[in-house]
Amino acid sequence: MARNDIRPIIKLRSTAGTGYMYVTRKNRRNDPDRLQLRKYDPVARRHVLFREER
């Protein structure tokens, strides 16, 4: 397999509606579903849930 197939670059968009995004990589073997992480949103100035975008 190519390197990009196993660890693709994904965008995490804030669920607070601010439009803020993080860009990261994920391991498809360990996380085949969409990723959800609680991270800091500087626009909302609090920690919110970020969901993977496709």
C-alpha distance matrix in Angstrom:
0.0 3.7 6.5 8.3 6.5 7.3 10.6 12.1 15.6 18.2 22.0 24.5 27.8 31.1 32.9 36.2 36.2 36.4 33.3 32.0 28.2 25.9 22.5 19.9 16.3 15.3 12.9 12.0 12.0 15.5 16.8 15.8 19.2 20.7 21.6 25.3 26.8 30.4 30.7 33.7 34.6 37.0 38.5 39.5 40.2 38.9 35.8 34.3 31.4 28.4 26.1 22.6 23.0 20.7
3.7 0.0 3.8 5.5 5.5 7.1 9.2 10.2 13.3 16.3 20.0 22.8 26.1 29.5 31.6 34.8 34.6 34.5 31.3 29.8 26.0 23.7 20.1 17.8 14.4 14.3 12.8 12.4 13.4 16.5 17.4 16.6 19.7 20.6 21.2 24.8 26.0 29.5 29.4 32.0 32.8 34.8 36.3 37.7 38.3 37.3 34.4 33.1 30.4 27.2 25.1 21.5 21.6 19.5
6.5 3.8 0.0 3.8 5.5 5.7 6.4 8.0 10.8 14.1 17.8 20.4 23.9 27.1 29.5 32.4 32.5 32.1 29.1 27.3 23.5 20.8 17.2 14.6 11.3 11.6 10.4 11.1 12.4 14.9 15.8 15.8 18.7 19.2 19.1 22.5 23.3 26.7 26.3 28.8 29.8 31.8 33.5 34.8 35.3 34.3 31.4 30.4 27.9 24.7 23.0 19.6 20.1 18.5
8.3 5.5 3.8 0.0 3.8 5.6 5.3 5.0 7.8 11.0 14.6 17.5 20.8 24.2 26.5 29.5 29.3 29.0 25.8 24.3 20.5 18.2 14.6 12.5 9.5 10.1 9.8 10.1 12.4 14.8 14.7 14.3 16.7 16.7 16.9 20.3 21.4 24.7 24.3 26.8 27.4 29.4 30.8 32.2 33.0 32.1 29.4 28.1 25.5 22.1 20.2 16.7 16.7 14.9
6.5 5.5 5.5 3.8 0.0 3.8 5.8 5.9 9.6 11.8 15.6 18.1 21.4 24.7 26.6 29.9 29.7 29.9 26.8 25.6 21.9 19.8 16.5 14.3 10.9 10.2 9.0 7.9 9.9 12.9 12.8 11.7 14.5 15.2 16.1 19.8 21.4 25.0 25.1 28.0 28.6 31.0 32.3 33.3 34.2 33.0 30.1 28.4 25.5 22.3 19.9 16.4 16.5 14.4
7.3 7.1 5.7 5.6 3.8 0.0 3.8 6.2 9.9 12.0 15.8 17.7 21.3 24.3 26.1 29.4 29.8 30.0 27.1 25.6 21.8 19.3 16.2 13.3 9.6 8.1 5.9 5.6 7.0 9.7 10.4 10.2 13.4 14.4 14.7 18.3 19.6 23.2 23.5 26.5 27.7 30.2 31.8 32.6 33.2 31.7 28.5 27.1 24.2 21.4 19.3 16.0 17.0 15.6
10.6 9.2 6.4 5.3 5.8 3.8 0.0 3.8 6.7 9.1 12.8 14.8 18.4 21.4 23.6 26.6 27.0 26.9 24.1 22.3 18.5 15.8 12.6 9.6 5.8 5.2 4.7 6.3 8.7 10.1 10.1 10.8 13.3 13.3 12.8 16.2 17.0 20.4 20.3 23.1 24.2 26.6 28.3 29.3 29.7 28.4 25.4 24.3 21.6 18.6 17.0 13.8 15.0 14.2
12.1 10.2 8.0 5.0 5.9 6.2 3.8 0.0 3.8 6.3 10.0 12.7 16.0 19.4 21.6 24.6 24.6 24.5 21.4 19.9 16.1 13.9 10.6 8.5 5.6 6.1 7.3 7.7 11.0 12.4 11.3 11.3 12.9 12.2 12.2 15.5 16.6 20.0 19.7 22.3 22.8 25.1 26.4 27.6 28.4 27.4 24.7 23.2 20.5 17.2 15.2 11.8 12.1 11.0
15.6 13.3 10.8 7.8 9.6 9.9 6.7 3.8 0.0 3.8 7.1 10.1 13.3 16.7 19.3 22.0 21.9 21.3 18.2 16.5 12.7 10.6 7.0 5.7 4.5 6.9 9.6 10.6 14.1 14.7 13.1 13.5 14.2 12.6 11.9 14.6 15.2 18.2 17.4 19.5 19.8 21.8 23.1 24.5 25.4 24.7 22.2 20.9 18.6 15.1 13.7 10.4 10.5 10.2
18.2 16.3 14.1 11.0 11.8 12.0 9.1 6.3 3.8 0.0 3.8 6.6 9.8 13.2 15.6 18.5 18.4 18.2 15.2 13.8 10.1 8.5 5.9 5.6 5.7 7.1 10.4 10.9 14.5 14.6 12.1 12.4 12.2 9.7 9.1 11.4 12.5 15.4 14.9 17.2 17.1 19.6 20.5 21.6 22.8 22.0 19.5 17.7 15.3 11.6 10.0 6.7 6.9 7.4
22.0 20.0 17.8 14.6 15.6 15.8 12.8 10.0 7.1 3.8 0.0 3.8 6.3 9.9 12.6 15.2 14.8 14.4 11.4 10.1 6.5 5.8 4.7 6.5 8.5 10.1 13.6 14.2 17.8 17.3 14.5 15.0 13.8 10.6 9.7 10.8 11.5 13.8 12.9 14.7 14.0 16.4 17.0 18.2 19.6 19.1 16.9 15.1 13.0 9.2 8.1 5.7 5.5 7.5
24.5 22.8 20.4 17.5 18.1 17.7 14.8 12.7 10.1 6.6 3.8 0.0 3.8 6.7 9.4 12.1 12.4 12.3 10.0 8.5 5.4 5.1 6.2 7.7 10.0 10.9 14.4 15.2 18.5 17.2 14.1 15.2 13.4 9.8 8.1 7.9 8.3 10.2 9.6 11.6 11.1 14.0 14.7 15.3 16.7 15.7 13.4 11.3 9.3 5.5 5.1 4.5 6.0 9.3
27.8 26.1 23.9 20.8 21.4 21.3 18.4 16.0 13.3 9.8 6.3 3.8 0.0 3.8 6.5 8.9 8.7 8.8 6.6 6.0 4.5 6.7 8.9 11.2 13.8 14.7 18.1 18.5 21.8 20.6 17.3 18.0 15.6 11.8 10.6 9.5 9.9 10.8 10.2 11.3 9.7 12.6 12.4 12.8 14.9 14.3 12.6 10.1 8.6 5.2 5.5 6.5 6.6 10.3
31.1 29.5 27.1 24.2 24.7 24.3 21.4 19.4 16.7 13.2 9.9 6.7 3.8 0.0 3.8 5.4 6.3 6.6 6.2 5.7 6.2 8.5 11.6 13.7 16.5 17.2 20.6 21.2 24.2 22.5 19.2 20.2 17.5 13.8 12.2 9.9 9.6 9.2 8.6 9.1 7.1 10.4 9.9 9.5 11.8 11.0 9.6 6.9 6.3 4.5 6.6 9.2 10.0 13.7
32.9 31.6 29.5 26.5 26.6 26.1 23.6 21.6 19.3 15.6 12.6 9.4 6.5 3.8 0.0 3.8 5.4 7.7 8.2 9.0 9.9 12.1 15.0 16.8 19.1 19.2 22.3 22.4 25.2 23.4 19.9 20.6 17.5 13.9 12.8 10.1 10.5 9.9 10.6 11.4 9.6 12.9 11.9 10.4 13.1 11.8 10.4 6.9 5.8 5.8 7.0 10.3 11.1 14.7
36.2 34.8 32.4 29.5 29.9 29.4 26.6 24.6 22.0 18.5 15.2 12.1 8.9 5.4 3.8 0.0 3.8 5.6 7.9 8.8 11.0 13.5 16.9 19.0 21.8 22.2 25.5 25.9 28.7 26.7 23.3 24.3 21.2 17.7 16.3 13.3 13.0 11.3 11.2 10.8 8.3 10.9 9.2 7.2 10.4 9.6 9.5 6.7 7.7 8.5 10.6 13.8 14.4 18.0
36.2 34.6 32.5 29.3 29.7 29.8 27.0 24.6 21.9 18.4 14.8 12.4 8.7 6.3 5.4 3.8 0.0 3.8 5.6 8.0 10.6 13.9 16.9 19.5 22.4 23.1 26.4 26.6 29.7 28.1 24.6 25.2 22.1 18.4 17.6 15.3 15.4 14.4 13.9 13.3 10.2 12.2 9.7 8.9 12.6 12.7 12.9 10.2 10.7 10.3 11.6 14.1 13.7 16.9
36.4 34.5 32.1 29.0 29.9 30.0 26.9 24.5 21.3 18.2 14.4 12.3 8.8 6.6 7.7 5.6 3.8 0.0 3.8 5.5 9.0 12.3 15.6 18.6 21.8 23.2 26.7 27.3 30.5 29.0 25.7 26.5 23.8 20.0 18.7 16.5 16.0 14.7 13.3 11.9 8.2 9.3 6.5 6.9 10.5 11.6 12.4 10.6 11.8 11.1 13.0 15.1 14.7 18.0
33.3 31.3 29.1 25.8 26.8 27.1 24.1 21.4 18.2 15.2 11.4 10.0 6.6 6.2 8.2 7.9 5.6 3.8 0.0 3.8 6.4 10.2 12.9 16.2 19.3 20.8 24.4 24.9 28.3 27.2 23.9 24.4 22.0 18.2 17.2 15.7 15.5 15.1 13.6 12.8 9.5 10.8 8.7 10.1 13.1 14.0 14.1 12.1 12.4 10.5 11.7 12.9 11.9 14.9
32.0 29.8 27.3 24.3 25.6 25.6 22.3 19.9 16.5 13.8 10.1 8.5 6.0 5.7 9.0 8.8 8.0 5.5 3.8 0.0 3.8 7.1 10.3 13.5 17.0 18.8 22.5 23.6 26.9 25.5 22.5 23.6 21.5 17.7 16.0 14.5 13.6 13.0 10.8 9.8 6.8 8.1 7.2 9.1 11.2 12.2 12.0 10.8 11.4 9.2 11.2 12.3 12.1 15.4
28.2 26.0 23.5 20.5 21.9 21.8 18.5 16.1 12.7 10.1 6.5 5.4 4.5 6.2 9.9 11.0 10.6 9.0 6.4 3.8 0.0 3.8 6.6 9.9 13.2 15.2 18.9 20.0 23.4 22.2 19.4 20.5 18.7 15.1 13.4 12.5 11.9 12.3 10.2 10.3 8.5 10.3 10.6 12.2 13.8 14.1 13.0 11.6 11.2 8.1 9.4 9.6 9.6 12.7
25.9 23.7 20.8 18.2 19.8 19.3 15.8 13.9 10.6 8.5 5.8 5.1 6.7 8.5 12.1 13.5 13.9 12.3 10.2 7.1 3.8 0.0 3.8 6.5 10.2 12.4 16.2 17.8 21.0 19.8 17.3 18.9 17.7 14.4 12.1 11.7 10.5 11.4 9.1 9.9 9.4 11.3 12.7 14.2 14.9 14.7 13.0 12.3 11.6 8.4 9.8 9.5 10.4 13.2
22.5 20.1 17.2 14.6 16.5 16.2 12.6 10.6 7.0 5.9 4.7 6.2 8.9 11.6 15.0 16.9 16.9 15.6 12.9 10.3 6.6 3.8 0.0 3.8 7.2 10.1 13.8 15.5 18.9 18.2 16.0 17.4 16.8 14.0 12.0 12.8 12.2 13.9 12.0 13.3 13.2 14.9 16.3 18.0 18.7 18.4 16.5 15.7 14.4 10.9 11.2 9.5 10.1 12.0
19.9 17.8 14.6 12.5 14.3 13.3 9.6 8.5 5.7 5.6 6.5 7.7 11.2 13.7 16.8 19.0 19.5 18.6 16.2 13.5 9.9 6.5 3.8 0.0 3.8 6.8 10.5 12.7 15.7 14.9 13.3 15.1 15.2 12.9 10.7 12.1 11.4 13.8 12.4 14.4 15.2 17.2 19.1 20.4 20.6 19.8 17.4 16.7 15.0 11.8 11.8 9.8 11.3 12.8
16.3 14.4 11.3 9.5 10.9 9.6 5.8 5.6 4.5 5.7 8.5 10.0 13.8 16.5 19.1 21.8 22.4 21.8 19.3 17.0 13.2 10.2 7.2 3.8 0.0 3.8 7.0 9.4 12.4 12.1 10.9 12.6 13.5 12.1 10.4 12.8 12.8 15.7 15.0 17.6 18.6 20.8 22.7 23.8 24.1 23.0 20.2 19.3 17.1 14.0 13.2 10.6 12.2 12.8
15.3 14.3 11.6 10.1 10.2 8.1 5.2 6.1 6.9 7.1 10.1 10.9 14.7 17.2 19.2 22.2 23.1 23.2 20.8 18.8 15.2 12.4 10.1 6.8 3.8 0.0 3.8 6.2 8.9 8.3 7.2 9.2 10.5 9.8 8.3 11.3 11.8 15.3 15.5 18.6 19.9 22.6 24.4 25.0 25.3 23.7 20.5 19.3 16.7 13.9 12.6 10.1 12.3 12.8
12.9 12.8 10.4 9.8 9.0 5.9 4.7 7.3 9.6 10.4 13.6 14.4 18.1 20.6 22.3 25.5 26.4 26.7 24.4 22.5 18.9 16.2 13.8 10.5 7.0 3.8 0.0 3.8 5.5 5.6 6.0 7.8 10.4 11.1 10.2 13.5 14.4 17.9 18.6 21.8 23.4 26.2 28.1 28.4 28.7 26.9 23.5 22.3 19.5 17.0 15.4 12.9 15.1 15.0
12.0 12.4 11.1 10.1 7.9 5.6 6.3 7.7 10.6 10.9 14.2 15.2 18.5 21.2 22.4 25.9 26.6 27.3 24.9 23.6 20.0 17.8 15.5 12.7 9.4 6.2 3.8 0.0 3.8 5.5 5.0 4.9 8.1 9.6 10.1 13.8 15.6 19.3 20.4 23.8 25.0 28.0 29.5 29.7 30.5 28.5 25.1 23.4 20.2 17.7 15.4 12.6 14.3 13.5
12.0 13.4 12.4 12.4 9.9 7.0 8.7 11.0 14.1 14.5 17.8 18.5 21.8 24.2 25.2 28.7 29.7 30.5 28.3 26.9 23.4 21.0 18.9 15.7 12.4 8.9 5.5 3.8 0.0 3.8 5.8 6.0 9.7 12.2 12.5 15.9 17.5 21.2 22.6 26.2 27.7 30.8 32.5 32.5 33.0 30.8 27.2 25.7 22.4 20.4 18.2 15.8 17.9 17.1
15.5 16.5 14.9 14.8 12.9 9.7 10.1 12.4 14.7 14.6 17.3 17.2 20.6 22.5 23.4 26.7 28.1 29.0 27.2 25.5 22.2 19.8 18.2 14.9 12.1 8.3 5.6 5.5 3.8 0.0 3.8 6.3 9.0 11.2 10.6 13.5 14.8 18.3 20.0 23.6 25.5 28.7 30.6 30.2 30.5 28.1 24.4 23.0 19.9 18.4 16.6 14.9 17.6 17.6
16.8 17.4 15.8 14.7 12.8 10.4 10.1 11.3 13.1 12.1 14.5 14.1 17.3 19.2 19.9 23.3 24.6 25.7 23.9 22.5 19.4 17.3 16.0 13.3 10.9 7.2 6.0 5.0 5.8 3.8 0.0 3.8 5.5 7.4 7.1 10.3 12.2 15.9 17.7 21.4 22.9 26.2 27.8 27.4 28.0 25.6 22.0 20.2 16.9 15.2 13.0 11.3 14.0 14.3
15.8 16.6 15.8 14.3 11.7 10.2 10.8 11.3 13.5 12.4 15.0 15.2 18.0 20.2 20.6 24.3 25.2 26.5 24.4 23.6 20.5 18.9 17.4 15.1 12.6 9.2 7.8 4.9 6.0 6.3 3.8 0.0 3.8 6.8 8.4 11.9 14.6 18.4 20.2 23.8 24.9 28.2 29.4 29.0 30.1 27.8 24.4 22.1 18.5 16.6 13.8 11.5 13.5 12.9
19.2 19.7 18.7 16.7 14.5 13.4 13.3 12.9 14.2 12.2 13.8 13.4 15.6 17.5 17.5 21.2 22.1 23.8 22.0 21.5 18.7 17.7 16.8 15.2 13.5 10.5 10.4 8.1 9.7 9.0 5.5 3.8 0.0 3.8 6.3 9.3 12.6 16.2 18.4 21.9 22.7 26.3 27.1 26.4 27.8 25.4 22.0 19.4 15.7 14.0 10.9 9.3 11.3 11.3
20.7 20.6 19.2 16.7 15.2 14.4 13.3 12.2 12.6 9.7 10.6 9.8 11.8 13.8 13.9 17.7 18.4 20.0 18.2 17.7 15.1 14.4 14.0 12.9 12.1 9.8 11.1 9.6 12.2 11.2 7.4 6.8 3.8 0.0 3.8 6.7 10.1 13.6 15.5 18.8 19.3 22.8 23.4 22.9 24.4 22.3 19.1 16.3 12.7 10.6 7.3 5.6 7.9 8.8
21.6 21.2 19.1 16.9 16.1 14.7 12.8 12.2 11.9 9.1 9.7 8.1 10.6 12.2 12.8 16.3 17.6 18.7 17.2 16.0 13.4 12.1 12.0 10.7 10.4 8.3 10.2 10.1 12.5 10.6 7.1 8.4 6.3 3.8 0.0 3.8 6.7 10.4 12.2 15.7 16.6 20.1 21.2 20.7 21.7 19.5 16.1 13.8 10.3 8.3 6.0 5.2 8.8 10.7
25.3 24.8 22.5 20.3 19.8 18.3 16.2 15.5 14.6 11.4 10.8 7.9 9.5 9.9 10.1 13.3 15.3 16.5 15.7 14.5 12.5 11.7 12.8 12.1 12.8 11.3 13.5 13.8 15.9 13.5 10.3 11.9 9.3 6.7 3.8 0.0 3.8 7.0 9.5 12.9 13.9 17.7 18.7 17.7 18.7 16.1 12.7 10.2 6.7 5.6 4.6 6.3 10.0 12.8
26.8 26.0 23.3 21.4 21.4 19.6 17.0 16.6 15.2 12.5 11.5 8.3 9.9 9.6 10.5 13.0 15.4 16.0 15.5 13.6 11.9 10.5 12.2 11.4 12.8 11.8 14.4 15.6 17.5 14.8 12.2 14.6 12.6 10.1 6.7 3.8 0.0 3.8 6.1 9.8 11.6 15.1 16.8 15.8 16.1 13.4 9.8 8.3 5.7 5.3 6.7 8.7 12.3 15.4
30.4 29.5 26.7 24.7 25.0 23.2 20.4 20.0 18.2 15.4 13.8 10.2 10.8 9.2 9.9 11.3 14.4 14.7 15.1 13.0 12.3 11.4 13.9 13.8 15.7 15.3 17.9 19.3 21.2 18.3 15.9 18.4 16.2 13.6 10.4 7.0 3.8 0.0 3.8 7.1 9.2 12.8 14.6 13.1 13.0 10.0 6.2 5.3 4.4 5.9 8.8 11.6 14.8 18.2
30.7 29.4 26.3 24.3 25.1 23.5 20.3 19.7 17.4 14.9 12.9 9.6 10.2 8.6 10.6 11.2 13.9 13.3 13.6 10.8 10.2 9.1 12.0 12.4 15.0 15.5 18.6 20.4 22.6 20.0 17.7 20.2 18.4 15.5 12.2 9.5 6.1 3.8 0.0 3.8 6.5 9.6 12.0 11.2 10.6 8.4 5.2 5.8 6.4 6.6 10.1 12.3 15.1 18.6
33.7 32.0 28.8 26.8 28.0 26.5 23.1 22.3 19.5 17.2 14.7 11.6 11.3 9.1 11.4 10.8 13.3 11.9 12.8 9.8 10.3 9.9 13.3 14.4 17.6 18.6 21.8 23.8 26.2 23.6 21.4 23.8 21.9 18.8 15.7 12.9 9.8 7.1 3.8 0.0 3.8 6.2 9.0 8.4 7.2 5.7 4.2 6.3 8.6 9.0 12.7 15.0 17.2 20.8
34.6 32.8 29.8 27.4 28.6 27.7 24.2 22.8 19.8 17.1 14.0 11.1 9.7 7.1 9.6 8.3 10.2 8.2 9.5 6.8 8.5 9.4 13.2 15.2 18.6 19.9 23.4 25.0 27.7 25.5 22.9 24.9 22.7 19.3 16.6 13.9 11.6 9.2 6.5 3.8 0.0 3.8 5.5 5.5 5.7 5.7 5.8 6.5 9.0 8.9 12.4 14.8 16.2 19.8
37.0 34.8 31.8 29.4 31.0 30.2 26.6 25.1 21.8 19.6 16.4 14.0 12.6 10.4 12.9 10.9 12.2 9.3 10.8 8.1 10.3 11.3 14.9 17.2 20.8 22.6 26.2 28.0 30.8 28.7 26.2 28.2 26.3 22.8 20.1 17.7 15.1 12.8 9.6 6.2 3.8 0.0 3.8 5.5 4.6 6.8 8.5 10.0 12.8 12.6 16.0 18.1 19.1 22.6
38.5 36.3 33.5 30.8 32.3 31.8 28.3 26.4 23.1 20.5 17.0 14.7 12.4 9.9 11.9 9.2 9.7 6.5 8.7 7.2 10.6 12.7 16.3 19.1 22.7 24.4 28.1 29.5 32.5 30.6 27.8 29.4 27.1 23.4 21.2 18.7 16.8 14.6 12.0 9.0 5.5 3.8 0.0 3.8 5.4 8.2 10.3 10.8 13.4 13.2 16.3 18.5 18.9 22.4
39.5 37.7 34.8 32.2 33.3 32.6 29.3 27.6 24.5 21.6 18.2 15.3 12.8 9.5 10.4 7.2 8.9 6.9 10.1 9.1 12.2 14.2 18.0 20.4 23.8 25.0 28.4 29.7 32.5 30.2 27.4 29.0 26.4 22.9 20.7 17.7 15.8 13.1 11.2 8.4 5.5 5.5 3.8 0.0 3.8 5.6 8.1 8.4 11.6 12.4 15.7 18.5 19.3 23.0
40.2 38.3 35.3 33.0 34.2 33.2 29.7 28.4 25.4 22.8 19.6 16.7 14.9 11.8 13.1 10.4 12.6 10.5 13.1 11.2 13.8 14.9 18.7 20.6 24.1 25.3 28.7 30.5 33.0 30.5 28.0 30.1 27.8 24.4 21.7 18.7 16.1 13.0 10.6 7.2 5.7 4.6 5.4 3.8 0.0 3.8 7.2 9.2 12.7 13.8 17.5 20.2 21.5 25.2
38.9 37.3 34.3 32.1 33.0 31.7 28.4 27.4 24.7 22.0 19.1 15.7 14.3 11.0 11.8 9.6 12.7 11.6 14.0 12.2 14.1 14.7 18.4 19.8 23.0 23.7 26.9 28.5 30.8 28.1 25.6 27.8 25.4 22.3 19.5 16.1 13.4 10.0 8.4 5.7 5.7 6.8 8.2 5.6 3.8 0.0 3.8 6.3 10.1 11.9 15.7 18.7 20.6 24.3
35.8 34.4 31.4 29.4 30.1 28.5 25.4 24.7 22.2 19.5 16.9 13.4 12.6 9.6 10.4 9.5 12.9 12.4 14.1 12.0 13.0 13.0 16.5 17.4 20.2 20.5 23.5 25.1 27.2 24.4 22.0 24.4 22.0 19.1 16.1 12.7 9.8 6.2 5.2 4.2 5.8 8.5 10.3 8.1 7.2 3.8 0.0 3.8 7.1 9.2 12.9 16.0 18.3 22.1
34.3 33.1 30.4 28.1 28.4 27.1 24.3 23.2 20.9 17.7 15.1 11.3 10.1 6.9 6.9 6.7 10.2 10.6 12.1 10.8 11.6 12.3 15.7 16.7 19.3 19.3 22.3 23.4 25.7 23.0 20.2 22.1 19.4 16.3 13.8 10.2 8.3 5.3 5.8 6.3 6.5 10.0 10.8 8.4 9.2 6.3 3.8 0.0 3.8 6.4 9.8 13.3 15.5 19.2
31.4 30.4 27.9 25.5 25.5 24.2 21.6 20.5 18.6 15.3 13.0 9.3 8.6 6.3 5.8 7.7 10.7 11.8 12.4 11.4 11.2 11.6 14.4 15.0 17.1 16.7 19.5 20.2 22.4 19.9 16.9 18.5 15.7 12.7 10.3 6.7 5.7 4.4 6.4 8.6 9.0 12.8 13.4 11.6 12.7 10.1 7.1 3.8 0.0 3.8 6.5 10.1 12.7 16.3
28.4 27.2 24.7 22.1 22.3 21.4 18.6 17.2 15.1 11.6 9.2 5.5 5.2 4.5 5.8 8.5 10.3 11.1 10.5 9.2 8.1 8.4 10.9 11.8 14.0 13.9 17.0 17.7 20.4 18.4 15.2 16.6 14.0 10.6 8.3 5.6 5.3 5.9 6.6 9.0 8.9 12.6 13.2 12.4 13.8 11.9 9.2 6.4 3.8 0.0 3.8 6.9 9.3 13.0
26.1 25.1 23.0 20.2 19.9 19.3 17.0 15.2 13.7 10.0 8.1 5.1 5.5 6.6 7.0 10.6 11.6 13.0 11.7 11.2 9.4 9.8 11.2 11.8 13.2 12.6 15.4 15.4 18.2 16.6 13.0 13.8 10.9 7.3 6.0 4.6 6.7 8.8 10.1 12.7 12.4 16.0 16.3 15.7 17.5 15.7 12.9 9.8 6.5 3.8 0.0 3.8 6.4 9.9
22.6 21.5 19.6 16.7 16.4 16.0 13.8 11.8 10.4 6.7 5.7 4.5 6.5 9.2 10.3 13.8 14.1 15.1 12.9 12.3 9.6 9.5 9.5 9.8 10.6 10.1 12.9 12.6 15.8 14.9 11.3 11.5 9.3 5.6 5.2 6.3 8.7 11.6 12.3 15.0 14.8 18.1 18.5 18.5 20.2 18.7 16.0 13.3 10.1 6.9 3.8 0.0 3.8 6.7
23.0 21.6 20.1 16.7 16.5 17.0 15.0 12.1 10.5 6.9 5.5 6.0 6.6 10.0 11.1 14.4 13.7 14.7 11.9 12.1 9.6 10.4 10.1 11.3 12.2 12.3 15.1 14.3 17.9 17.6 14.0 13.5 11.3 7.9 8.8 10.0 12.3 14.8 15.1 17.2 16.2 19.1 18.9 19.3 21.5 20.6 18.3 15.5 12.7 9.3 6.4 3.8 0.0 3.8
20.7 19.5 18.5 14.9 14.4 15.6 14.2 11.0 10.2 7.4 7.5 9.3 10.3 13.7 14.7 18.0 16.9 18.0 14.9 15.4 12.7 13.2 12.0 12.8 12.8 12.8 15.0 13.5 17.1 17.6 14.3 12.9 11.3 8.8 10.7 12.8 15.4 18.2 18.6 20.8 19.8 22.6 22.4 23.0 25.2 24.3 22.1 19.2 16.3 13.0 9.9 6.7 3.8 0.0
